Structures are given as C-alpha cells and as structure tokens.
C-alpha cells in the first residue's frame, strides 16, 4: 500500500485525495466496479458534510487549516461492505426510460436521484461537441460506483433504446439514496433545533448552505434520527388496503410517507414505488425498485410477453410472497385470478411447462428457444379472450405454437394451482370472502403496456 493511503495522523482522518486512492485500492477486487474520484468528482460534494460510498454515508470533516478530510475507518468499512456484494451480470433490472408519473419527483429530498440521472440517454444527439458539453456535467460515478461499465443498452427495431443495470447494483444505489434521504432529514432537524435553542442576543455567522460536517458513526451503515437512535424502515401492515392509486398518488406527501416503509415483498430494502393493479386500479403495497421491476411483465408489445427466467422466482421460488402481494388488490382477490399479463405469463411458464420441447445440450437437454405468450381480446370480454403460448428462436429453426388456452380455462387452472401452491392465499380469495373488501368493487379497466407501467 502506498504512503498516500497510510496516514500517520492520530485522529484517523485522511485527506480526500488519500481517501480516493484508498477506495480504489480497497475495492480493486470487488464484483461491483468502482470509480476513482469518489470524493472529489461530481456528484460527490464533501462540503455537504458527507459522501456516499456504496450504500453507506461517510462523514466529511473540516480539519485544521480548512482542509476537508474523512475518517479512514469509515472508508474501509464502506469498501468491505461493497466487496461483500455478489453481482450477477445476467440478472438485469430495467432503469429506463419510463414515462414519468405526474409529480413523481415532487417530494424527493435526496440529491442523488440516481434513476433520474441515469435514465437520460448516455448518448446525446447533436454531434460530438454537444456530447462533450454534456460529458462535462454528467456524473462519472454514483456512490463511488462506475455505472458506465455495467450499463446495458437494449434496442428493439423501431423503438427507443432501454437501459439496464444488474439487480445487485440497483439495490445498492437504492440503499444509498435511502441513507442519504435520512441524513438530509436528520441534518435539517438538527439545524432547526440549534436555531431554536440558540440565544437571540448572541450574533452568529451566516451558516454555510450545506449540511452538518459531522456524521453519526454507526457500524451497520444505517443513518440515525436526531435523537441518535437507528431508524430502519417500518414494516408495511396493510395501511393502504382498498385505496385507489389514482387518488392516493395525487395526494401531497404520499411519496415521503411511503419512504418510511420497508418493501412489502422482500421486507429488507426501503420502499420506493407504490405498486398497484393496472386492471382494477387498487393500491397493492409499497415496494422497492428492484421488486417492482422484477414483477413487471416483459412486454414485447401491448399484448405480447416474453417469459424470462425471472418468472421462476415469481411462480416457484418465492411464489407465496408474490401471490400474497398480487392478491392485496381487492379485485384480483375477489375474482381469484391475476391481472391478464401476469396470468398469461403464469400460463406459459407453469401450466404449459410440459409442452415446451427440449434440445440436446452439453449437459443433458435444454429448453427450446425463448418462451412467449400473446393474447387476443382482453379480460373485459373473457369469452373471446385467447392466450397463445409459442416458442421463438428455436435452435433448429422452428417457431412453433405450443398451446392456445381460453382465458376462462387459464383462470380456472390458476385457481386449482393456487389452492395447491398457496392454500392460505387461496382460502382468503373468492367472491364469498368479503373481509376487507370495499363496499363496491371497482370495474375492470384496460391493462396498459409495459412501457407505461410508470414508477411512482
């Protein structure tokens, strides 16, 4: 290790330049790529009193002589936490672009806003000169992570490109934004308390337009409230049951209130999205960005879904959690079904699993091609709605239709499977289960395409 990152100071503080070098050296073998300049390049702002490293808030301190420094131990803790993250580069989450919901960022308090930064197309039109000007102001890193090295671009014919990041990195950046939000709130409260208790007879210097210089020193990476106690997200206990998304999403302060909950699905990450049923309009629960993206159907068109490997988690590995979550919608629970895109994916992935052909592979046999399901009609007219399960990109050049399943048959198969897979969920469903249902069920509304599933 170089002398630059081995300070001899007794107070444990190192300069920002030394912290940059230490961060790069300590994370050289991390699965998540990191960037130099984590303390000195935008969007890092040490004068705000903190710097984000991975999912941790690291305090910055103005040492003697006016030089900004950071505790070396905190940098090492952040590096150790990042090194422990395991990343699957094939497990991707779409981060944009999405059509923004009205007032989506109205109540945001965190300066990071990493999704807002990254959903702008990395390639700017208008020639190299304009791109160079944009390059000068665009952040090189986010929370010390070099996002450009892992950003994946996908382009379909005739459509705009979409941007994807590994799920582990999405969770990490969500945690960083959540920690920063709590830091900002605690700092604002401390400043207000100090202003209220300071005697008016003593003149005081105008405060810097920044956050406090000292940070709570915690070992678990969580920020603290003004009283010094840790404030993890509280569990969601059905407080929004039966409420309509169209009404709740327009209430001032809803996103701030939602940020206090833990994700209702994984129960670990902080909630960031208000998930709702696109057929009945009811709120399901607050969820984190990663879980919200995981459940979003992979639409090719408005009535066509590509059945990805992640459906194994939704319908097999974590089926009980997801079924409970989907049936938080009173409409789906009363009908004992799923929204049409989810029901179509279940039909292709589970009900028609035995119909999918296989081909010889290096290790036995592999499923044929890519599974896809489309439908004609809609759930509004169940008699005429038909699901078609097919295989694309067959290695032998075939494109075959595996099955055509009427909507009513698919719904009945799902009810039988639900009773076997999640008996508790099935027992709480059905038109005769009126507990907790609104007095008047909302009519079924047309489903929107995957591009329009806006993040709240």
JOZI-V666554 format. One record per residue. N is the residue number from 1. RES is the residue in one letter. PHI is phi in radians with two decimals (none if undefined). OMEGA is omega in radians with two decimals (* if undefined). D_LAST is the distance of its C-alpha to the last C-alpha in Angstrom with 2 decimals. Layout:
n->{N,N}
res->{RES,RES}
phi->{PHI,PHI}
omega->{OMEGA,OMEGA}
d_last->{D_LAST,D_LAST}
//
This chain:
n->{1,2,3,4,5,6,7,8,9,10,11,12,13,14,15,16,17,18,19,20,21,22,23,24,25,26,27,28,29,30,31,32,33,34,35,36,37,38,39,40,41,42,43,44,45,46,47,48,49,50,51,52,53,54,55,56,57,58,59,60,61,62,63,64,65,66,67,68,69,70,71,72,73,74,75,76,77,78,79,80,81,82,83,84,85,86,87,88,89,90,91,92,93,94,95,96,97,98,99,100,101,102,103,104,105,106,107,108,109,110,111,112,113,114,115,116,117,118,119,120,121,122,123,124,125,126,127,128,129,130,131,132,133,134,135,136,137,138,139,140,141,142,143,144,145,146,147,148,149,150,151,152,153,154,155,156,157,158,159,160,161,162,163,164,165,166,167,168,169,170,171,172,173,174,175,176,177,178,179,180,181,182,183,184,185,186,187,188,189,190,191,192,193,194,195,196,197,198,199,200,201,202,203,204,205,206,207,208,209,210,211,212,213,214,215,216,217,218,219,220,221,222,223,224,225,226,227,228,229,230,231,232,233,234,235,236,237,238,239,240,241,242,243,244,245,246,247,248,249,250,251,252,253,254,255,256,257,258,259,260,261,262,263,264,265,266,267,268,269,270,271,272,273,274,275,276,277,278,279,280,281,282,283,284,285,286,287,288,289,290,291,292,293,294,295,296,297,298,299,300,301,302,303,304,305,306,307,308,309,310,311,312,313,314,315,316,317,318,319,320,321,322,323,324,325,326,327,328,329,330,331,332,333,334,335,336,337,338,339,340,341,342,343,344,345,346,347,348,349,350,351,352,353,354,355,356,357,358,359,360,361,362,363,364,365,366,367,368,369,370,371,372,373,374,375,376,377,378,379,380,381,382,383,384,385,386,387,388,389,390,391,392,393,394,395,396,397,398,399,400,401,402,403,404,405,406,407,408,409,410,411,412,413,414,415,416,417,418,419,420,421,422,423,424,425,426,427,428,429,430,431,432,433,434,435,436,437,438,439,440,441,442,443,444,445,446,447,448,449,450,451,452,453,454,455,456}
res->{X,X,X,X,X,X,X,X,X,X,X,X,X,X,X,X,X,X,X,X,X,X,X,X,X,X,X,X,X,X,X,X,X,X,X,X,X,X,X,X,X,X,X,X,X,X,X,X,X,X,X,X,X,X,X,X,X,X,X,X,X,X,X,X,X,X,X,X,X,X,X,X,X,X,X,X,X,X,X,X,X,X,X,X,X,X,X,X,X,X,X,X,X,X,X,X,X,X,X,X,X,X,X,X,X,X,X,X,X,X,X,X,X,X,X,X,X,X,X,X,X,X,X,X,X,X,X,X,X,X,X,X,X,X,X,X,X,X,X,X,X,X,X,X,X,X,X,X,X,X,X,X,X,X,X,X,X,X,X,X,X,X,X,X,X,X,X,X,X,X,X,X,X,X,X,X,X,X,X,X,X,X,X,X,X,X,X,X,X,X,X,X,X,X,X,X,X,X,X,X,X,X,X,X,X,X,X,X,X,X,X,X,X,X,X,X,X,X,X,X,X,X,X,X,X,X,X,X,X,X,X,X,X,X,X,X,X,X,X,X,X,X,X,X,X,X,X,X,X,X,X,X,X,X,X,X,X,X,X,X,X,X,X,X,X,X,X,X,X,X,X,X,X,X,X,X,X,X,X,X,X,X,X,X,X,X,X,X,X,X,X,X,X,X,X,X,X,X,X,X,X,X,X,X,X,X,X,X,X,X,X,X,X,X,X,X,X,X,X,X,X,X,X,X,X,X,X,X,X,X,X,X,X,X,X,X,X,X,X,X,X,X,X,X,X,X,X,X,X,X,X,X,X,X,X,X,X,X,X,X,X,X,X,X,X,X,X,X,X,X,X,X,X,X,X,X,X,X,X,X,X,X,X,X,X,X,X,X,X,X,X,X,X,X,X,X,X,X,X,X,X,X,X,X,X,X,X,X,X,X,X,X,X,X,X,X,X,X,X,X,X,X,X,X,X,X,X,X,X,X,X,X,X,X,X,X,X,X,X,X,X,X,X,X,X,X,X,X,X,X,X,X,X,X,X,X}
phi->{none,-1.28,-1.13,-1.12,-1.90,-2.16,-1.19,-1.80,-1.18,-1.38,-1.52,1.37,-1.63,-2.29,-1.21,-1.11,-1.10,-1.16,-1.14,-1.02,-1.13,-1.15,-1.05,-1.16,-1.19,-1.24,-1.86,-1.07,-1.72,-1.27,-1.19,-1.60,-1.17,-1.98,-2.16,-1.29,1.38,-1.09,-1.83,-2.09,-1.99,-1.01,-1.58,-1.11,-2.44,-1.01,-1.18,-1.32,1.76,-2.78,-2.41,-1.56,-2.24,1.07,-1.68,-2.00,-1.64,-1.93,-1.25,-1.98,-2.25,-1.48,-1.43,-1.07,1.54,1.41,-1.49,-1.43,-2.41,-2.41,-1.19,-1.07,-1.07,-1.19,-1.12,-1.17,-1.10,-1.08,-1.14,-1.12,-1.13,-1.19,-1.12,-1.42,-1.32,-1.80,-2.12,-1.74,-1.20,-1.59,-1.57,-1.79,-2.13,-1.30,-1.95,2.60,-1.43,-2.08,-1.28,-1.21,-1.36,-1.02,1.19,-1.03,-1.96,-1.12,-1.82,-1.19,-1.99,-1.47,-1.23,-1.10,0.74,-1.12,-1.18,-1.13,-1.21,-1.54,-1.32,-1.24,-1.02,-1.08,-1.82,-1.56,-1.31,1.83,1.64,-1.14,-1.16,-1.14,-1.08,-1.14,-1.14,-1.17,-1.09,-1.21,-1.90,-1.35,-1.14,-1.42,-2.42,-2.35,0.95,1.38,-1.75,-1.49,-1.20,-1.18,-1.32,-2.18,-1.29,-1.98,-1.82,-2.20,-2.28,-1.82,-1.01,1.36,-2.21,-1.32,-1.19,-2.08,-2.09,-2.35,-2.29,-1.03,-1.03,-1.08,-1.26,-1.05,-1.09,-1.14,-1.23,-1.08,-1.14,-1.11,-1.16,-1.16,-1.10,-1.16,-1.05,-1.17,-1.08,-1.08,-1.14,-1.13,-1.13,-1.12,-1.15,-1.12,-1.14,-1.15,-1.15,-1.13,-1.18,-1.31,-1.63,-1.31,-1.04,-1.26,-1.31,-1.65,-1.18,-2.29,-1.26,-1.11,-1.20,-1.20,-1.32,-2.58,-1.65,-0.99,-1.46,-1.68,-2.10,-1.07,-1.65,-2.06,-1.57,-1.74,1.49,-1.55,-1.39,-2.11,-1.43,-1.03,-1.43,1.60,-1.61,-1.16,-2.27,-1.24,-1.04,-1.47,-1.20,-1.49,-2.13,1.37,-1.12,-1.84,-1.02,1.41,-1.58,-1.55,-1.11,-1.09,-1.54,-1.18,-1.18,-1.73,-1.36,-1.06,1.44,-1.13,-1.17,-1.17,-1.14,-1.14,-1.13,-1.43,-1.63,-1.49,-1.00,-1.28,-1.73,-1.43,1.12,-2.10,-1.38,-1.20,-1.22,-2.42,-2.31,-1.66,-1.34,-2.58,-1.45,-1.43,-1.64,-1.89,1.48,-1.53,-1.23,-1.60,-3.05,-1.33,-2.33,-1.39,-1.07,-1.15,-1.17,-1.10,-1.26,-1.09,-1.50,-1.17,-1.05,-1.50,-1.24,-1.53,-2.36,-1.19,-2.28,-2.55,-2.18,-1.60,-1.53,-1.48,-1.13,-1.17,-1.17,-1.07,-1.19,-1.21,-1.95,-2.35,-1.05,-2.05,-1.05,-1.06,-1.11,-1.24,-1.14,-1.06,-1.15,-1.11,-1.46,-1.22,-1.34,-1.02,-1.15,-1.16,-1.17,-1.19,-1.61,0.90,-2.58,-2.16,-0.95,-0.90,-1.07,-1.22,-1.14,-1.12,-1.11,-1.10,-1.05,-1.24,-1.40,-1.97,-1.17,-1.86,-1.03,-1.21,-1.50,-1.32,-1.24,-2.18,-2.32,-1.04,-2.39,-1.08,-2.09,1.43,-2.20,-2.06,-1.04,-1.29,0.88,-2.08,-1.38,-2.51,-2.36,-2.30,-2.56,-1.95,1.34,-2.64,-1.21,-1.21,-2.25,-0.99,-1.14,-1.80,-1.44,-2.30,-1.71,-2.07,-1.77,-2.43,-2.10,-1.89,1.03,-1.13,-1.00,-1.57,1.57,-1.60,-2.33,-1.97,-1.58,-1.50,-2.85,-2.14,-2.09,-1.06,-1.00,-1.12,-1.18,-1.09,-1.12,-1.20,-1.06,-1.13,-1.08,-1.12,-1.13,-1.10,-1.11,-1.46,-1.49,-2.37,-1.02,-1.14,-1.18,-1.13,-1.16,-1.55,-1.80,1.90,-1.15,-1.56,-1.72,-1.72,-1.11,1.40,-1.44,-1.10,-1.09,-2.38,-1.18,-1.18,-1.18,-1.18,-1.95,-1.12,-1.35,-1.70,-1.37,-1.10,-1.14,-1.69,-1.37,-1.26,-1.39,-1.50}
omega->{-3.07,3.12,-3.06,-3.11,3.07,-3.07,3.13,-3.11,-3.12,-3.11,3.08,3.14,3.06,-3.13,-3.14,3.11,3.10,3.11,3.07,-3.12,3.13,3.13,-3.13,-3.10,-3.09,-3.08,-3.08,-3.13,-3.10,3.06,3.10,-3.11,3.12,-3.07,3.00,-3.13,-3.13,-3.13,-2.97,-3.13,3.10,0.15,3.09,-3.12,-3.04,-3.11,3.06,3.11,-3.13,3.02,3.12,3.04,-3.04,3.10,-3.04,3.01,3.13,-3.09,2.95,-3.04,3.04,-3.11,3.13,-3.09,3.10,-3.11,3.14,-3.11,3.09,3.07,-3.13,-3.11,-3.14,3.10,-3.14,3.09,3.14,3.12,3.13,3.11,3.14,3.13,-3.13,-3.12,3.08,-3.04,3.01,-3.08,3.12,3.14,-2.98,3.09,3.11,-3.13,3.06,-0.02,3.03,2.99,-3.05,3.05,3.14,3.11,-3.03,-3.07,-3.05,-3.04,-3.12,3.14,-3.07,3.07,-3.05,3.13,-2.96,3.13,3.12,3.14,-2.99,-3.14,2.96,-3.04,3.13,3.13,-3.08,3.05,3.05,3.06,-3.07,-3.11,3.11,3.12,3.13,3.12,3.10,-3.13,-3.09,-3.08,-3.11,-3.12,3.12,-3.12,3.01,-3.11,3.12,-3.10,3.11,-3.03,-3.09,-3.10,-3.11,3.09,-3.11,3.10,3.07,-3.11,3.02,-3.10,3.06,-3.14,3.12,-3.14,3.06,-3.04,-3.03,3.05,3.06,-3.07,-3.13,3.14,3.09,3.11,-3.13,-3.14,3.04,3.13,3.11,-3.14,3.12,3.13,3.14,3.13,3.14,3.08,-3.10,3.14,3.14,3.13,3.13,3.13,3.13,3.13,3.13,3.12,3.13,3.14,-3.11,-3.08,-3.11,3.13,-3.09,-3.08,-3.11,3.09,3.12,-3.12,3.10,-3.10,3.07,3.11,-3.10,-3.13,-3.13,-3.05,-3.11,-3.13,3.02,-3.11,-3.13,-3.09,-3.05,3.07,-3.13,3.07,-3.08,3.07,-3.06,3.12,3.09,3.14,3.09,-3.09,3.11,3.10,-3.13,-3.13,3.11,-3.08,3.05,-3.10,-3.08,-3.08,3.05,-3.13,-3.12,-3.14,-3.10,3.12,-3.04,-3.08,-3.12,3.11,3.12,3.08,-3.11,-3.12,3.10,3.10,-3.11,-3.10,3.13,-3.13,2.92,3.12,-3.09,-3.13,-3.12,3.06,3.13,-3.11,3.07,3.13,3.13,-3.06,3.06,-3.08,-3.12,3.14,-3.11,3.09,-3.06,3.06,-3.10,3.02,3.02,-3.10,2.99,-3.13,3.08,-3.12,-3.09,3.12,3.12,3.13,-3.11,-3.10,-3.08,3.12,-3.11,-3.08,2.90,3.05,-3.09,-3.11,-3.05,-3.08,2.97,-3.03,-3.07,-3.13,-3.09,3.09,3.04,3.11,-3.07,-3.02,-3.12,-3.03,-3.10,-3.02,-3.06,3.14,-3.08,3.12,3.06,-3.11,-3.13,-3.13,2.91,3.03,-3.13,-3.14,3.13,-3.13,-3.13,-3.11,-3.10,-3.14,3.07,2.98,-3.01,3.13,3.12,3.11,3.11,3.12,3.11,-3.13,-3.13,-3.00,-3.02,-3.05,-3.11,-3.10,-3.07,-3.10,-3.06,-3.12,3.11,3.12,3.10,3.11,-3.10,3.11,3.14,-3.10,-3.11,3.10,-3.08,2.92,-3.13,-3.10,-3.11,3.11,3.10,3.14,3.00,-3.08,-3.11,3.12,3.08,3.10,-3.02,-3.10,-3.07,-3.11,-3.09,3.10,3.12,-3.13,-3.07,3.09,3.06,3.04,3.09,-3.13,3.14,3.09,-3.12,3.01,-2.99,3.03,-3.09,-3.08,2.97,-2.99,3.05,-3.09,-3.09,3.10,3.11,3.13,3.14,3.07,-3.14,-3.14,3.11,3.14,-3.13,3.14,3.13,-3.03,-3.09,-3.07,-3.13,3.11,3.14,-3.12,-3.13,-3.08,3.09,-3.09,3.13,3.09,-3.02,-3.11,3.07,3.14,3.07,-3.13,-3.10,-3.11,3.10,3.07,3.11,3.12,-3.10,3.11,3.09,-3.14,-3.13,3.14,-3.08,3.11,-2.96,3.04,-3.12,*}
d_last->{45.66,46.48,47.76,44.74,42.52,45.26,45.54,48.48,46.90,47.50,44.31,42.11,40.41,40.21,39.49,36.29,38.29,39.63,36.19,34.96,37.96,37.54,33.88,34.86,37.94,36.37,33.53,35.78,35.70,32.01,30.14,27.27,28.78,29.01,29.96,32.68,31.96,29.26,30.78,32.12,29.84,26.53,23.92,26.12,27.40,30.09,31.04,27.77,29.37,27.51,26.62,24.06,25.80,23.81,21.93,24.54,25.06,28.67,30.52,32.45,35.71,38.03,41.38,44.82,45.47,41.92,40.74,37.25,37.32,35.32,36.57,37.75,37.02,33.28,33.16,35.04,32.74,29.66,31.59,32.70,29.19,28.07,31.25,30.45,27.23,27.98,26.17,26.44,26.17,25.87,22.82,20.21,16.42,14.96,13.19,13.21,13.64,10.69,10.43,8.10,6.18,8.58,8.65,5.71,8.56,10.74,11.23,11.44,14.98,15.68,17.68,16.94,13.51,14.83,12.23,12.59,16.31,16.74,14.84,17.54,20.36,22.95,25.71,26.13,28.22,31.19,33.65,34.38,34.91,31.42,30.03,32.26,31.01,27.38,28.60,30.03,26.79,24.39,24.00,26.34,24.71,21.71,22.85,26.16,24.87,26.15,23.10,25.16,27.50,24.97,22.60,23.21,23.16,23.26,24.49,25.35,27.99,26.91,23.26,21.55,21.43,18.56,18.35,18.48,19.22,20.92,18.89,21.01,20.13,16.36,16.97,19.33,17.16,14.34,17.30,18.60,15.56,15.49,19.28,19.19,16.88,19.39,22.23,21.22,20.89,24.21,25.87,24.99,26.40,29.50,30.18,29.94,32.25,34.70,34.87,35.55,38.31,40.08,43.35,43.28,46.84,45.97,44.62,41.85,40.70,37.58,34.79,33.28,29.80,28.47,27.59,30.37,32.49,32.85,30.30,30.42,32.35,30.80,31.76,28.64,26.23,24.23,24.23,25.93,25.61,28.29,30.70,30.70,29.23,26.56,23.22,21.45,18.20,19.36,19.24,17.11,19.72,18.17,17.46,14.83,17.12,17.77,15.11,13.49,9.79,11.04,12.71,10.72,7.50,10.27,12.16,12.86,12.37,9.87,7.85,11.49,12.64,10.21,11.44,14.84,14.53,15.55,13.94,15.32,16.58,18.24,18.63,19.29,16.36,14.12,10.81,7.73,5.17,5.73,7.85,9.78,12.95,13.13,16.79,17.02,13.79,13.85,11.43,12.77,11.79,9.72,10.36,10.81,9.82,13.31,13.41,10.31,12.13,15.40,14.88,13.59,16.82,18.59,19.20,22.19,22.09,20.53,23.03,23.93,22.66,24.21,24.70,24.07,25.62,22.43,22.97,25.86,23.60,21.64,24.88,27.49,26.92,24.02,24.33,24.78,21.53,19.46,21.52,21.01,17.24,17.30,19.84,17.74,17.10,20.25,20.87,21.04,23.05,25.48,26.08,26.28,24.42,21.23,19.10,21.36,19.88,19.98,23.40,24.66,23.77,25.46,28.45,28.99,28.40,30.14,32.26,33.74,34.04,37.85,38.11,36.72,39.76,40.44,42.41,44.66,43.00,44.29,43.41,44.32,42.21,38.66,36.45,36.92,34.54,30.86,29.83,28.06,27.41,27.06,27.55,29.16,28.30,25.41,24.97,25.85,29.37,30.02,33.69,33.10,30.11,31.40,29.82,31.61,31.57,33.06,33.77,33.32,35.06,37.89,40.19,43.19,41.80,41.01,38.00,38.48,36.86,36.84,36.13,35.12,33.67,33.23,29.99,31.95,33.73,30.57,29.12,32.46,32.62,29.21,30.46,33.55,31.74,29.29,32.34,33.87,30.89,29.08,31.61,29.75,26.67,29.07,31.05,28.14,27.31,29.23,29.99,32.51,30.05,28.95,28.04,24.68,24.06,23.39,26.58,25.54,23.46,21.08,22.51,21.20,19.15,19.29,17.11,15.26,16.03,14.42,13.79,11.59,9.27,6.26,3.78,0.00}
//
